[in-house]
Amino acid sequence: MNRIGNIPLHHYIYYLLAIWAVLSLPSLGLAPLFDYDETIYAQTAADMMHLGEWVVPTANGSQFFEKPPFTYYMMDICFSVFGENAFAARLPSALFTLFTAILLFRFGRDTHSPQFGMAAALIFLSMLEVGILGHAAILDAVLNFFIAGCLLNYFRWLQSGERKAALWCAAMMGLAVSIKGPVGAVIPILVIMIDRLIVGDLFRVLKNIPWLPALTLFFITATPWYLMIFLEHGIGFLYEFIVVQNIGRALHPMQGHGGGWYYYIIVFMISVLPWLAWMPYLIKAWQRNTSEPLNQMIRLSLLWSVIVLVLFSFAQTKLPHYISCLYPAIALGITAAWWRKAPNSSQLRIIQRTTIFILLPISLALIIFPVIYPSLIAWVHNPRAIAVLSQDIQPSFFITLAGIILFAALVYLWRNTQQRFALHSFIILGLLLESCLIIPLGSFAGKIAQAPQSHIAEVMQSLPKNMPIYSYNLNFPSMSFQSRRSYQIVLNQQGIQTLQAETLPYGLILRSESREQLVWLKNIQPIVDQGGFLFYVVNP
């Protein structure tokens, strides 16, 4: 079947591509790369390309075993085409966000109908965090594609018994491991095992798995890089990657990224906007003891989401994007619930009113943000925040315009009572919400947060190539990425002695509060003093 009504099937892909392109490509490079995560990954990719070192990741001249390198390879391809900039660094995330939407479309098309698949894809694209991750030079958008591919193929295998789907499930799981490590297998395995335990046929399913080809595919897709780097670095790599970066993150907060048990509840409530008010409807849509495919999709989506939330809530290191692999599940669940039984007019009105109540303060805050911004400095007490806000950088009128557009969309939602257009209204609202926050507000946040580092990078780039550059007790990879120069990080008393022993002129980066620890700087004027950062050229 190549057509649905008057619409050829391939046109659905064109529509998805057009929507994605309009929402993503013009805004990918508006904001500079944010420290720390975006810039460390971009710097690692750039270092690997410049050094021609494709096995051992390095950042700022040091080995960086934190993540496998395959996303860095994708960034390097983009760097070679578009240059080493924010647009190119973020393009892999944007592309894999599109690929995940296409994956949902194809799954929905094959298991139900093209309209079903299109709705799931657009609901996914219209979630706030999905839009943010599609504009972030980190690994999660890529990882999420492979986790979604694994679990959707698992569902297809259950429904059809096709051996091909089981093998795709294994291959996707292996590729997920090659992107970000063990988490790429832990999440799918937990979802599959608990799903089958709930149904009560775990042992039957385990017996039916084509183990030999599935394991072969898994190891072919998951292990090549790990084997190569283990042969080169042995137990040192295993300790850093497995013990420190994976087990250590689960057991202890790393780099100050901790949070209470409620952390991911709050993250989830914000990140799924504007679909948060649909969650009670989704939960009520699942019915026990029903083998209907749509009901099984709802169960899988709920289980997938709950397992991810619980798993990462127990982990001690917490960042908002850690739970992002559940957004395809939410999109699939809402779509299945709608196709199974759309909410009645009173339920829909509650969903609409709740959404308006949540988003109205956001629209009003955007409208007045340029007016109240100068007074924000009086409301904060953290010295670093005060230093950032004290820069002579003001928000533009486009933030107010974004708030007005979002407010108009909420008025439309209030007035729209036609049930058959409810999904369309929320999809449009979600896409507008992403654009109103990411484009004007995100670019302003990036500008003010990264302005000092960008200024320092410009100065670093102008200095003689043989001049050593040090940073005292800080690591902001944006400075090395933008300047194309490495700096040596020095710490504590031993680091101070290293600086005091230096006999050649050198550059020195530090925070303002660290100046008192370096007494010999008292009579030297910094070249850069901005946003809580200082840059000196010291002549011993």
Beta strands, then each sheet from edge to edge (+ up, - down):
strand 1: 3-4
strand 2: 7-8
strand 3: 58-59
strand 4: 62-63
strand 5: 469-472
strand 6: 488-490
strand 7: 506-511
strand 8: 528-530
strand 9: 533-538
sheet 1: 1+ 2-
sheet 2: 3+ 4-
sheet 3: 6+ 5+ 7+ 9- 8+
end
